[in-house]
Amino acid sequence: MRIIRGRFGRRKLLSNPGDVTRPITDRVKESMFEYVEDELQGARVADIFAGTGTIGLESLSRGAHSIVFFERDRKAMELLKKNVESLGVEDETLCWATDVMKTSFRPKNCEGMTPFDFVFFDPPYRMVEDIVPGRLLFKSLERLARVDVTSEQASLIFRTPKRAVFHLPEVWKLERKLDYSRMEVHWFRKQSNSPDDKQSEASEPGQKEDSLNL
């Protein structure tokens, strides 16, 4: 794995083979960042289910202010810390070994890194269809929307397998879906007030969809 562009462009990153880190190809990553890069400038970013940090570190390379990484897997966290050290960005990052199902999303000793303006949310694919009201991951997304955790109109980028069925809390409104050959990337926007419409975000009017056969 490597960083594609920005101040760390072409720098190689350690990766953890297997299902834990769900590697994303350079072509898909480049396409995704074409849509989000403008909003990343100066943003305080959360990389949730960070793996070895390829998305968060790409964000930092392209202009993000800071990154807080959330990752529970011990091996992935070990490699993530090595990647952060190799780039010399310890002062701009925080690696938090925490359980996303239970965390407050409010780490200590990270002044200036919260509330988050931009969130990458990349759970293992097997967990995606378990995002329904009442389940732990759904409740995590509710906590993530709290005013002391994410800023007003914060963005959330959520990667899923093709045609996955899930239901995010209503405070997260779908703005765009990027459709790749084997996966989908959903861009949600935090609303100031939860909408009264109880429909799934997947059927919200005005949704933009882009089919990208990469």
C-alpha positions in Angstrom: 0.0 0.0 0.0 1.1 3.6 -0.6 0.0 7.2 -0.3 -0.9 8.4 -3.8 -0.7 12.2 -3.7 0.1 15.2 -1.5 3.0 15.9 0.7 3.7 12.2 1.3 2.9 11.1 -2.2 4.4 7.7 -3.2 5.5 6.9 0.3 4.9 3.2 1.0 2.8 2.0 4.0 2.9 -1.2 5.9 -0.3 -3.3 5.5 -1.9 -6.2 7.3 -3.0 -8.9 4.8 -6.4 -10.5 5.2 -9.9 -9.4 6.2 -8.9 -7.1 9.1 -7.8 -4.2 7.0 -10.0 -4.6 3.8 -7.3 -3.0 1.5 -8.6 -0.5 -1.0 -7.0 -0.3 -4.5 -5.2 2.8 -5.6 -7.7 3.4 -8.4 -10.7 3.4 -6.0 -8.9 5.5 -3.4 -7.9 8.1 -6.0 -11.5 8.2 -7.4 -12.9 8.6 -3.9 -10.5 11.4 -2.9 -11.4 13.4 -6.1 -14.8 13.9 -4.5 -13.8 14.6 -0.9 -10.4 16.4 -1.2 -11.8 19.9 -1.2 -13.6 19.3 2.1 -10.6 17.8 3.7 -8.6 21.0 3.7 -7.9 21.9 7.3 -10.4 19.3 8.5 -10.2 17.4 11.8 -10.6 13.8 10.6 -11.7 10.5 12.3 -10.6 7.3 10.7 -12.8 4.6 12.2 -11.9 1.0 11.8 -8.7 2.5 10.5 -6.7 -0.7 9.9 -3.1 0.4 9.2 -4.2 4.0 8.4 -4.1 4.1 4.6 -7.2 6.3 4.3 -6.4 8.6 7.2 -2.8 9.1 6.2 -3.9 9.8 2.6 -6.2 12.5 4.0 -3.4 14.1 6.0 -1.1 14.0 3.0 -3.9 15.9 1.0 -4.4 18.7 3.5 -6.3 17.5 6.5 -5.4 19.2 9.8 -5.3 16.1 12.0 -6.4 12.5 12.2 -7.6 10.4 15.1 -7.4 6.7 14.3 -9.8 4.2 15.9 -8.7 0.6 15.6 -9.0 -2.4 18.0 -7.0 -5.1 16.2 -3.6 -5.4 17.9 -1.6 -6.2 14.8 -3.2 -3.5 12.7 -2.6 -1.0 15.5 1.1 -2.0 15.7 1.5 -1.4 11.9 -0.5 1.8 12.1 1.8 3.3 14.7 4.8 2.3 12.5 3.3 4.1 9.5 2.7 7.2 11.6 6.2 7.1 12.9 7.7 6.6 9.4 6.0 9.7 8.1 6.9 11.7 11.2 3.3 12.8 11.9 2.9 11.9 15.6 2.0 15.5 16.5 -0.9 15.5 13.9 -2.3 12.1 14.8 -3.6 10.0 17.6 -3.8 6.2 17.4 -6.5 5.0 19.8 -6.9 1.3 20.4 -10.6 1.2 21.3 -13.7 -0.8 20.7 -15.9 1.2 18.2 -19.0 -0.6 19.6 -18.4 0.9 23.0 -16.3 4.0 22.6 -17.4 7.6 23.4 -15.4 8.8 20.3 -13.9 11.4 22.7 -10.3 10.6 23.2 -8.2 12.5 25.8 -5.1 14.5 25.1 -6.0 15.5 21.6 -6.7 19.2 21.8 -7.5 20.7 18.5 -8.4 17.4 16.9 -12.1 17.3 17.8 -14.9 17.8 17.1 -14.5 15.9 13.9 -15.4 17.6 10.6 -14.9 14.5 8.5 -15.3 10.8 9.3 -14.2 7.8 7.4 -16.2 4.8 8.7 -15.0 1.5 7.3 -16.3 -1.5 9.3 -15.6 -5.1 8.2 -18.1 -6.0 5.5 -19.7 -8.7 7.7 -20.8 -6.1 10.1 -22.6 -3.8 7.6 -25.9 -5.5 7.5 -26.0 -5.4 11.3 -26.3 -1.6 11.2 -30.0 -1.4 12.2 -31.9 0.3 15.0 -31.1 -1.1 18.4 -27.8 -2.8 17.4 -24.5 -1.7 18.8 -23.0 -0.3 15.7 -26.2 1.7 15.0 -25.8 3.2 18.6 -22.2 4.0 17.8 -23.3 6.0 14.9 -25.7 7.9 17.1 -22.9 8.7 19.5 -20.8 9.8 16.6 -23.4 12.5 15.8 -23.3 14.1 19.2 -22.4 17.8 19.1 -19.2 17.3 21.1 -18.0 14.6 18.8 -18.7 15.8 15.3 -19.1 19.4 14.0 -22.2 20.8 12.4 -22.7 19.4 8.9 -19.9 16.9 9.4 -19.3 14.4 6.5 -19.2 10.7 6.9 -17.8 8.4 4.2 -19.0 4.8 4.6 -17.7 1.9 2.4 -19.8 -1.2 2.0 -20.0 -4.3 -0.2 -22.2 -4.1 -3.3 -26.0 -3.9 -2.6 -25.6 -4.0 1.1 -28.7 -3.3 3.2 -28.3 -1.1 6.3 -30.0 1.8 8.1 -28.0 4.6 9.6 -29.5 7.0 12.2 -31.7 9.7 10.6 -29.2 12.4 11.6 -27.0 11.1 8.9 -28.5 12.0 5.5 -27.2 10.5 2.3 -25.8 13.0 -0.3 -24.0 10.8 -2.8 -23.2 7.2 -3.6 -20.2 6.1 -5.6 -20.8 2.8 -7.2 -17.7 0.7 -7.9 -17.5 -2.8 -9.4 -17.4 -4.6 -6.1 -18.2 -2.0 -3.5 -20.1 1.2 -2.8 -18.9 4.4 -1.1 -21.7 6.4 0.6 -21.3 10.0 1.5 -23.5 11.1 4.4 -24.0 14.6 5.9 -24.8 15.3 9.5 -28.1 17.2 9.9 -28.7 19.8 12.6 -32.0 18.1 13.4 -33.0 14.6 12.6 -35.6 14.5 9.7 -39.1 13.5 10.5 -39.2 11.3 7.4 -38.6 7.8 8.6 -37.5 6.4 5.3 -34.2 4.8 4.9 -31.4 7.1 3.7 -31.1 4.8 0.7 -34.3 6.2 -0.7 -33.9 9.8 0.1 -34.9 12.1 -2.8 -32.0 14.1 -4.4 -29.5 11.4 -3.8 -26.6 11.4 -6.4 -25.2 8.2 -7.7 -22.1 7.7 -9.7 -21.3 4.4 -11.4 -17.5 3.9 -11.6 -16.4 0.5 -13.0 -13.0 0.4 -11.4 
